[in-house]
Amino acid sequence: MQKSILIAHPCPRCGSEGGVYAVKNKKDGALWAYCDECDTLWETIDDIQNEVYFNNRSAEFEWGGYATLEEVKEFGWGKYIIED
């Protein structure tokens, strides 16, 4: 089973200890950040820091699964990876 890549902890919106994970947008292949506790999405790391939220029904996003470690690094989010 693929390990989900944690990029923020705790979730800045709901405070979940589960954290925020890198996920793929099926529409364009871009990565988004996602909290699986409150279903909040962020399009960019800056959105997380600036508290710009989307819900999982956002017209811009279509679920494409959790991103792999390689995808996160290729997308330029490698420095945001939080190790378990």
Number of C-alpha atoms within 10 A of each C-alpha: 3 8 9 15 24 22 22 21 15 15 21 15 14 13 13 15 12 14 21 30 23 28 25 22 20 14 11 11 14 18 25 22 26 27 28 15 14 15 14 21 25 22 18 15 16 10 15 19 10 9 12 15 15 17 14 18 12 11 8 12 20 15 13 15 13 21 24 16 17 9 19 23 14 10 12 10 16 15 9 15 16 14 7 5
